[in-house]
Amino acid sequence: MSIKISGAPCCWGVDNPKNPYLPPWERVLNEAAEAGFKGIELGPYGYIPMDIERVKAELSKNELTIIAGTIFDDLVSESNLENLLHQVDDICSLITKLPSTPQEKGQKFPTPYLTIMDWGHDGRDYYAGHPDKAVRLSEENWNQMMKHIRLISERAWKKYGVRPVIHPHAGGYIEFEDEINKLIGDLPYETAGLCLDTGHLYYSKMDPVEWLRKCVDRLDYIHFKDIDLTIYNQVMGERIRFFDACSIGVMCPIGQGVIDYDSIHQLLMEINYHGYITIEQERDPRNAGTSLHDVKQSIDYLISVGY
């Protein structure tokens, strides 16, 4: 088993590029390197500038590579399709020209990936983590979302050679068990793989070990998070948006929450997983002063238990 640990700007509170409190992207790269990461995700579209030479210089200075770019947007609305395809072109034309990392032996597809997440629907955001309350898409709207995902994925792969991976995300229209199963049935693995996130799985009432095992044939990439059970139980009793829950600390450093990373490590050895795992800990960017400390704790914990 050859696993490399990487990071993401969301550990510094970077989820909405329009948030006025975001830390400078240069600081994020610097602290990511200081924490011990060798690779990092690009973060949400619009955060790190589409300036190849400038970004390349900062990555090289910090000895970092780019592991993935991200589309985090409304995948359902037909009116947003042109914007989505424009993002594919911008993101893929950037990440394919930035410092990359060698493909690990046994890794299914080389980095960088294009991680694709549905987001931006109030009707689902307030019911993140509640499979019994959240309204599902109609068959027509689901099929339209699948069409958009296929177009995004085919553009990334055929035009740029970037492997697309679909990330079920709390608060989006691909979140719960029934929706992941439907996605797997509707989207061939040749079109896109899966990026499963331990924190989102748990948040949305699924067992991360069970789902990583179940999806092994589709699994190209993994995100690691941990959840503070006390805060999780609190927010499950409130009407609250997903990132508002994150801003009060529902995500915590890995090893300090409820998710069993010993069992996950054992499973990854059993399924012979190779490649990248990205640590994430969403937060309010106004609390990014503790990001370096928290990220370092997560890395140190994972190393201590054999990763």
C-alpha distance (Angstrom), angle and dihedral (degrees) to the residues before:
residue distance angle dihedral
M1 . . .
S2 3.79 . .
I3 3.82 111.6 .
K4 3.78 125.8 173.2
I5 3.81 120.2 -163.9
S6 3.79 117.9 -139.6
G7 3.80 136.5 170.8
A8 3.78 143.5 -132.8
P9 3.81 135.7 -144.7
C10 3.81 90.9 -117.1
C11 3.82 86.4 79.0
W12 3.81 83.9 70.9
G13 3.81 92.7 47.1
V14 3.80 95.2 -95.3
D15 3.79 107.3 147.0
N16 3.80 104.0 113.0
P17 3.82 111.0 45.9
K18 3.82 89.5 -156.9
N19 3.81 93.8 59.2
P20 3.84 105.7 118.8
Y21 3.81 92.7 -145.6
L22 3.80 99.0 61.5
P23 3.80 116.8 130.8
P24 3.83 116.8 -119.6
W25 3.78 111.3 -83.6
E26 3.80 90.6 -128.3
R27 3.81 89.2 60.0
V28 3.80 91.1 50.2
L29 3.80 91.5 53.7
N30 3.79 91.7 46.0
E31 3.81 94.0 50.1
A32 3.81 91.7 43.4
A33 3.79 88.9 57.9
E34 3.80 91.6 43.7
A35 3.81 89.8 53.6
G36 3.79 90.3 54.9
F37 3.79 104.1 -100.1
K38 3.79 117.7 144.5
G39 3.79 94.0 -173.0
I40 3.80 135.9 35.0
E41 3.79 138.9 -178.1
L42 3.77 120.8 -112.1
G43 3.79 92.7 -120.9
P44 3.81 126.5 -142.5
Y45 3.77 118.9 -15.3
G46 3.79 109.5 -88.4
Y47 3.81 98.8 27.1
I48 3.80 103.3 89.6
P49 3.82 106.9 41.1
M50 3.79 122.9 -108.5
D51 3.80 89.4 -118.1
I52 3.79 108.1 123.1
E53 3.78 99.4 -167.1
R54 3.79 95.4 43.5
V55 3.81 94.2 47.5
K56 3.80 92.3 42.6
A57 3.81 89.9 53.8
E58 3.82 92.6 51.5
L59 3.80 92.9 47.0
S60 3.81 91.6 48.6
K61 3.81 91.8 47.4
N62 3.81 89.0 54.8
E63 3.83 94.8 39.0
L64 3.81 91.1 -121.1
T65 3.78 132.6 143.7
I66 3.81 128.6 -156.0
I67 3.81 113.7 -109.2
A68 3.81 100.5 179.8
G69 3.76 147.3 -10.9
T70 3.79 121.4 -138.2
I71 3.76 138.8 -133.9
F72 3.80 105.6 -167.0
D73 3.77 105.5 169.1
D74 3.79 148.5 99.8
L75 3.81 104.5 -52.2
V76 3.80 93.9 176.4
S77 3.82 108.3 60.8
E78 3.80 116.8 86.8
S79 3.81 88.4 -149.2
N80 3.82 89.6 63.4
L81 3.81 97.4 52.5
E82 3.80 96.4 92.8
N83 3.81 89.7 50.9
L84 3.82 90.9 49.8
L85 3.80 93.0 51.5
H86 3.80 89.9 47.3
Q87 3.81 88.3 54.3
V88 3.80 90.5 51.5
D89 3.79 90.4 55.3
D90 3.80 94.7 45.7
I91 3.80 96.1 44.5
C92 3.80 98.1 41.7
S93 3.80 94.5 44.2
L94 3.82 87.3 54.4
I95 3.80 103.3 41.9
T96 3.80 93.8 46.4
K97 3.80 89.4 59.1
L98 3.81 97.2 47.0
P99 3.83 127.2 88.3
S100 3.79 108.1 -69.7
T101 3.76 135.0 -168.2
P102 3.81 128.9 -119.1
Q103 3.78 116.2 -98.8
E104 3.80 111.1 -102.4
K105 3.78 117.8 -123.8
G106 3.78 105.6 -94.1
Q107 3.82 94.2 17.0
K108 3.80 107.1 136.4
F109 3.81 97.9 -141.8
P110 3.79 131.4 8.4
T111 3.78 122.7 -111.6
P112 2.95 143.0 -79.8
Y113 3.79 98.6 74.7
L114 3.79 129.7 -173.8
T115 3.80 106.4 -127.6
I116 3.82 110.9 -155.0
M117 3.82 121.8 -159.5
D118 3.79 132.3 170.5
W119 3.81 114.0 -130.3
G120 3.78 144.4 151.2
H121 3.81 108.0 70.2
D122 3.81 119.0 124.5
G123 3.78 90.2 -163.2
R124 3.79 89.8 65.1
D125 3.80 102.5 28.0
Y126 3.81 93.0 68.2
Y127 3.82 90.3 50.1
A128 3.80 98.1 48.9
G129 3.78 108.2 144.5
H130 3.82 93.8 18.7
P131 3.82 109.9 102.0
D132 3.81 90.8 169.9
K133 3.84 94.4 56.1
A134 3.81 106.1 32.7
V135 3.81 116.7 101.7
R136 3.81 114.0 -126.0
L137 3.78 125.7 -138.6
S138 3.76 119.3 -95.1
E139 3.80 115.0 -106.6
E140 3.80 89.6 -105.8
N141 3.81 93.9 52.1
W142 3.80 92.3 43.3
N143 3.80 90.8 53.3
Q144 3.79 89.7 48.0
M145 3.82 90.1 53.1
M146 3.80 90.4 49.4
K147 3.80 89.9 51.1
H148 3.80 90.1 52.3
I149 3.80 92.3 48.1
R150 3.80 90.5 50.9
L151 3.81 91.4 50.6
I152 3.81 92.1 47.8
S153 3.80 92.2 46.4
E154 3.79 95.7 46.5
R155 3.80 91.5 48.8
A156 3.81 92.4 50.6
W157 3.80 94.2 47.2
K158 3.80 103.0 36.5
K159 3.80 98.1 39.1
Y160 3.82 101.2 34.9
G161 3.82 108.0 14.3
V162 3.81 90.4 -120.6
R163 3.79 115.9 146.2
P164 3.83 111.3 -128.6
V165 3.80 118.3 -142.5
I166 3.81 124.7 -171.8
H167 3.81 115.3 -135.4
P168 3.83 116.8 -159.4
H169 3.81 103.7 -140.4
A170 3.81 132.6 -165.3
G171 3.79 108.9 -110.1
G172 3.81 96.3 23.5
Y173 3.79 131.4 96.4
I174 3.82 92.3 -99.8
E175 3.78 101.7 59.5
F176 3.80 117.2 100.9
E177 3.79 135.2 66.8
D178 3.81 95.2 -99.0
E179 3.82 91.6 48.7
I180 3.80 94.7 49.2
N181 3.80 89.8 48.7
K182 3.82 90.1 49.7
L183 3.82 90.8 48.0
I184 3.81 90.7 52.5
G185 3.80 90.5 49.8
D186 3.79 94.7 47.8
L187 3.81 102.6 39.3
P188 3.82 119.6 60.0
Y189 3.80 116.3 -134.8
E190 3.80 87.7 -124.7
T191 3.81 87.3 66.3
A192 3.82 99.3 46.6
G193 3.77 141.8 -16.7
L194 3.78 130.8 -139.9
C195 3.78 131.5 -97.1
L196 3.79 105.7 -163.1
D197 3.78 119.9 -163.3
T198 3.80 118.1 -152.8
G199 3.81 93.0 -151.8
H200 3.78 95.9 48.9
L201 3.79 91.0 46.8
Y202 3.80 91.9 53.4
Y203 3.81 93.0 41.5
S204 3.81 88.9 54.6
K205 3.82 94.9 49.5
M206 3.81 100.3 -96.3
D207 3.81 130.4 123.5
P208 3.84 108.3 -116.8
V209 3.82 93.4 -150.7
E210 3.80 92.2 50.6
W211 3.80 93.5 48.0
L212 3.78 96.6 44.8
R213 3.80 87.8 52.9
K214 3.80 93.5 44.1
C215 3.82 93.4 50.9
V216 3.80 98.3 40.7
D217 3.82 92.9 121.1
R218 3.82 90.6 53.8
L219 3.79 98.5 37.6
D220 3.81 114.8 113.6
Y221 3.80 101.5 151.2
I222 3.83 139.7 11.8
H223 3.80 136.4 -149.7
F224 3.81 120.1 -155.6
K225 3.81 123.9 -151.0
D226 3.79 135.4 153.0
I227 3.79 130.0 -142.4
D228 3.80 130.2 -140.8
L229 3.80 100.3 -132.9
T230 3.81 95.7 -154.6
I231 3.80 93.0 54.4
Y232 3.80 91.2 40.5
N233 3.80 91.7 55.5
Q234 3.81 88.6 47.8
V235 3.83 95.9 51.9
M236 3.79 92.5 44.2
G237 3.79 85.8 65.6
E238 3.80 93.9 51.6
R239 3.79 136.4 70.0
I240 3.78 96.2 -116.5
R241 3.78 138.7 146.5
F242 3.80 117.3 -113.6
F243 3.81 96.3 -113.8
D244 3.79 91.3 44.8
A245 3.81 86.3 58.2
C246 3.80 88.2 50.2
S247 3.80 90.9 50.4
I248 3.82 90.6 60.7
G249 3.79 92.8 49.7
V250 3.80 109.3 -93.4
M251 3.82 87.0 143.5
C252 3.79 114.5 62.4
P253 3.83 137.1 175.3
I254 3.79 112.7 -65.8
G255 3.79 111.6 -92.9
Q256 3.79 93.5 30.2
G257 3.78 97.6 78.1
V258 3.78 142.3 58.5
I259 3.83 101.4 -80.4
D260 3.81 115.5 105.3
Y261 3.80 105.4 -130.3
D262 3.79 93.8 173.2
S263 3.81 89.7 62.7
I264 3.80 91.0 44.1
H265 3.81 90.2 51.9
Q266 3.79 90.7 50.7
L267 3.80 90.5 49.4
L268 3.81 93.3 49.3
M269 3.80 88.8 53.8
E270 3.81 90.2 49.3
I271 3.81 93.6 51.0
N272 3.83 91.4 40.6
Y273 3.80 94.6 -125.8
H274 3.79 115.1 -167.9
G275 3.76 128.7 -175.7
Y276 3.76 136.8 32.5
I277 3.78 136.5 -2.5
T278 3.79 116.8 -175.7
I279 3.79 121.2 -152.3
E280 3.80 115.5 -138.7
Q281 3.80 133.3 -180.0
E282 3.80 112.1 171.7
R283 3.79 114.7 -150.3
D284 3.78 145.1 151.4
P285 3.83 104.9 -74.0
R286 3.81 87.8 -134.1
N287 3.80 84.9 71.0
A288 3.82 94.1 52.1
G289 3.80 89.9 112.4
T290 3.82 88.0 86.1
S291 3.81 95.7 43.0
L292 3.80 96.6 98.5
H293 3.81 91.3 49.2
D294 3.80 93.2 47.4
V295 3.80 95.0 45.3
K296 3.79 90.9 49.7
Q297 3.81 89.5 51.3
S298 3.81 90.2 52.4
I299 3.81 92.9 49.1
D300 3.80 93.3 45.9
Y301 3.80 91.5 49.2
L302 3.80 94.1 50.7
I303 3.80 91.5 48.3
S304 3.82 90.2 48.8
V305 3.82 91.8 57.1
G306 3.80 95.1 47.3
Y307 3.80 108.4 -86.9
